[in-house]
Amino acid sequence: MIKHVIRFLVVTLFVVSLALISNPSSALANTIKSTDDIVWQRRDGQVHYWPMSNGERTGGINIATPVGAEWSLKGVGNVNGDCTDDIVWQRRDGQVHYWPMSNGERTGGINIATPVGADWSLKGVGDVNGDGTDDIVWQRRDGQVHYWPMSNGERTGGINIATPVGADWSLKGVGDVNGDGTDDIVWQRRDGQVHYWPMSNGERTGGINIATPVSADWSLKGVGDVNGDGTDDIVWQRRDGQVHYWPMSNGQRTGGINIHTPVGAQWSLKGVGDVG
């Protein structure tokens, strides 16, 4: 997500400035990057995240208390512009809600706009219009893609993207898989083909397949930078609970790496973002 670039540049400038003062010869030796966490929801409503470092799980931490069955965790992204990703929800009646986060803890709960109709499903959170704040991205039952531009945690409009897609395509995540600084929209077709739309100013600029179709036991669950290289990765969960990610470079898969051991059937991977 674009926040990684912003945070990386800000922190890098600060670190390099200090290094130049203390040791000019090693000023560029070390930089700091933000790495995204993997966020889960258990069948009983408990939210949990895995802090990540270099593509590896470094722990497991519960967030708040379990939520009611009417709430579904839909995405992770910075909708209020505070530089920390928020956890975004959709209630059964269509109400959108987010948890502001600080150091891996929920600091509140805020509704966004009024409930949406039953034909709309919240599919992802990411900066598709390039304004520096993550947007909320939707797919309608007829295939229409739509996003809400966000400012300070509030919806500022609603904009359709391209024309409706066919029923065999499902919008799976939003993230910068091609490294151009704007988040892309990532899809999985019924036959397992992964595909993304490069985005510019909220508009689709093309459509590109990634690798070859995956088998039916794999489901694309999120997009985020779990290995800390500055480009968002594609994160999967297999039917048996195994988590796996594709490192990405210029919009193409460069490998495939398992993360930890398979999780139990009561856990569902819901999003990828920097909540900690």
N, C-alpha and C positions, 0 to 999 in steps of 0.2 A: 504494500500500500504506500501511497505517496508520503505518509508520515515518516516512513523509514528514511526516505531520502532527506526530508527536512531535518529530522532529528540527527541523522548521521552527519549532515553538513554543519549543523550548529555545534554539536558536541566535538566534532573533528576540529573545527576552528578554535574552540576553546582549548582542547588538549594540545594542539599544535602551538598555540600561543604560549601556554605554560612551558612546553618543551623547549621552545626557542629561547625562553628566558633562562631555564635551568641547564639545558644541554643542547645547543644548536645542532650538533652533529647527529643527534638521534631524534630530531623533531618529528620525523615522519615514521618512526619505527613502530608506534602503537596508535591505533585508533579504536573507537568504541562503536559498535553497531547494536541496534535494537534487534532482538530475535522474538518472533511470535510464539505464543503458547498454543497448545491444543486444548480446546474447551469441550466439555462433555455434559450431557444430561442423563441422569440415571432414570430408570423406569418410575421410581417413586418421586421424581422431581428434583433430586439433589443435583446441584451444579458443581462441577469439579474441573480443575485444569491441571495440565502437565506443563510446568516450566521446561523450556527447551534450550539446549546449548549444542551448537554444531550438529544439529539433526538428531540429538539424543535426549531422551527424557531424563530430567534431573530430580524429579520428585512428583508429588501428587497432592493437591491442596483443594479442600472443599471451599465453596463460596456460599456464604449465608446459609439459610435453612431451606429445605425442599420447598418447591413451589407447587401450587395446585395443578391438577390434571388438565385444567382448561388452558394452561399456558404452555407454549412450545418455543424453545430457544431457536431463533432463526438466523442469527448472524452476529458477528463481532466486528466492530469498527468504530472510528472516532466521529460520532454524530454531533457532539457538542463542541468540538474544536479545542479541547483542552490538552491535546497531544497524548492522551491515554485512551486506548480502545474501550468502548462501552459494550455491554451485552444487550442485544436487541431481541425483543420478544413479540410474538403475535398471539393474542388470546383467541379462543374459539369463536367469539363473536366478532372478530376482526380488529379489535383494539390493538394498536401498536404501542409499545412501552419499552423503555430502556433503563438499564442500571448504569449510572455513572460508576466508574471504577477508579480505585487508587491503591497502588501496591497490592493488587490481587484481592482487594476487599470491595464489596458493594458499599457505596456511600449514599444511596438513595434509590428512588424509583419514580420515573416521570413518564406520563402518557404523551404520545405524539399524535396530534390531530384527533379526528374522530374515527370510529371504527370503519373499516373498508368492507365492501361487499364480499360475499362468499366466493365469488368467482376470481378473487385476487389472492395470490399466495406470495408472501415475502420470501425472496430467494437468496438475497445476499446484501452485503454492505461494503461499499467501496467508493472511491473517488472517480466516478466515470466522466465528470465534466471538468476535472482538472483545476478546481478552485481551492484545493487544499483541505476541504472538509469532506468526509465520507458521506455518500448518498445512500438512500435506501432503494434497493432494486427489486422490482416485482415481475411476476409472470402471470398473465390472466389465463383463464381456462382455455380461451381460443388461441393462445400462443403469443398474444401481444406482450411485449416487454415495455416497461415503464419505470421511471425513477422519480423519487422525490429529492430535489436539492434540499440540503439541510444547512441551517445556520443556528448556532448556539442551542442545538437540540430541538429546533423547531423546523417543521416542513415549510418551505418557502414557495412551493409550486408542485407541479406534476407534469412530466414530459414523456411522451411516447418515444421509443427508440425503434427505428426501422419499421418493417411490417411484421405481422404475426408469423411465427415459425410453425412448422408442422408438428403434429401430435407426437411424433417419435423423438422430439428433442426436449430435454429437460434442463433448465438453467440450474447450475450446480454451485457456482461461486463467482466471486468478483475479486480480482487481484492483478497485479502487474507482472504477468508471465513473460512479457517480451522486453522488459527493462527500459521502456521509453518514458517512464515517469508518470504515466496515466494508467489507472486500473482498467483491465480488460474484463469482458464478460465471458465466463467459461461454461461450456455445455458438455453434456454427455448424451449421446444418441442411444436409442433402445438397443442397438446392436453392439454398444460398448465404445463406439468412436468418440474420442474427445476432440473438441473444437473450440476455438475462441474467436471472439470479435474484438479486434483492436478498436480502441475508442479515442475520440478527440472532441473536446468541448461537448460531451454528451451525445455524440453521434457515432454510429458504427462506421468504420472506414474499411472494412473488409471482413473476411471469414477464413480462418486457417485451421486445418486439421493438425492435431498433435499425435504423433506416433501412429500405431495401428490399433484397432479396436481391442479393448480388454475383455476378459471373460466375464460371464454373468455373475460370478461370485464376488466381484469387486464393485464398490459404489464410491463415486467421487463425493467427498464430504466437505472439502474446504480448500481455500487458496490462501497461502501466507508464507512468510519467510521463516521456516523452521530451522534452517541450517545457518542463518546469519550471513549469507553472502550478498545480501542486498537485492536479490531478485526473488519474487514470490514463487513458492513451490506448490505443486498440486498434491493434496493429501487424500489418502484413500483409507477405507475400512473394508476388510474382507468379511464375508459371511461368518467366518469362524472367530472374528474379533481382531484379527491381525491388522495393525496400522502400518502404513507404508507411504512413502512419498517419492515423487519424481522431482529431482532437482531440475531447474529450468534455466535455459540460456537462449536469449533472442527468440523466445516463443517455442522452443523445441526441448523435448525431454533429453536429459544427458545421462540418465541412469535410473535406478530404482532401488530404494533402501528401506528395509523394515525398521520400525521403531518399536523397541521393547518386545514384550511377549503379548500374545492375544489377550484381549480383555473379555470379561464375562458378557453374556447375552443381554444383561440388564443395562449395559452402557451403550449410548449412541453418541458418536462423534458429531458435534453440532457446529463447530466453527473454529477458525484459526485467527488469532489476533493477540496483540500485546496487552494483556489485562493485568500483568504483574509488574 
